């Protein structure tokens, strides 16, 4: 990577099924010269292609599964890399079909920016699809910057009037979610108009191309600048047969930095101790930061085990939290059932005490929560945990402010959650 290519932006595509997400990514990769010649040749000879003779079905760049190509839908999450002279990108192609919303949540959780696509040819007077609203809501809840791409403009003959109707609907959606100044770009992913470069097809559009908009998006949060969080994965004892052997705590630093001599707090009891050594598999360090896998040793013996979290002095714990949930289980919520809340390496028994409200995806209104949570519902809930959990707000620390709920009977992921407050 050159000196100029210091910025990394991770992008997830979102929107309803068949809005053109995979084709858009293929077009960006093709026009930015990120595809090898053998990949282009493979696209020319691909089975199940829906492109016209002589054209490439660019959706196949990311839709690599046989079932995806046969059905013409995205099922799994695919990752692709490309770079411009100014920016490096990791692009995440996520499914649009409602059945695979859980896959979209997985992809979005690793992104900085969401491109929400809208098929302009299939809307009546700008009315948005429910799945488009759902994906925009999830992207915003996950703290992503949102860019709207109004696709298939060629099918409406690049009508400025139709685009303005869709644009107004997207602005209303943004206001209801709290998205400020969203970029809204008219494009044709199949031919590449306004994708990498501004096209003369829409002389009335005075904005930037989609790629130019993406290049102007800032990088995601630098995890090293956040408070120190270290979920313990395992306890190790080097030369354990010796009396002077010391316990170490192995894991990966989720956020922040730590140095030898720093005071840290251990687990929900917040017992203080100091870091005496930082070790990797082949060397000793004086400092480590987010993303590094290390073993930390403390000046005194502390009672820490897998699931505990070593934190900086500003941490707090709670037994009751308010959280947004995206329900991902085919089985609806049972108020009598206990769930495991997994935060870092900890798995703690919990229950949903109450559903404060559920979002109606038709108009994003907040409806009463006296009904069962079912697949793809987005709700604000109150959770109670058997033992205290780290109460980081998601907006302050997305690594430890997020969690999943697991149904212990089926071992299925029941929901993805984001802590919003403490009771």
JOQUI-V30697 format. One line per field, one symbol per residue. phi: phi as a letter, one per 20 degrees, with the letter a starting at -180 (. if undefined). A space follows every 50 residues. Layout:
phi: ???
This chain:
phi: .fgfeeedcdddebpffmeofffffgfffffemeefffffffffdffmfd ffgnddeffffdeefgffffemcedeecdccbbdgdbdcdddedfdfgfd gffffffffdddcdeeecefedddlmfeffffffffffgffenefdcede emfffdllffffffffgfffffgfffenedlffccfbcffenfmeecfdf fcffedeefffffffeffffffffeegfccffebeccflffefegdfcce rdffbncbcgnfecddmfelfebcfdbccdfcadcebbcgneebddddfc fcecbgofcecffefbcbeccebecdfdefeffdgeeeceedcmeecdfb befbdfadeeffcmfedgeecffcgmfdbdcddddfcfdfdffgfebffd edbcddfffdmefeadccfdade
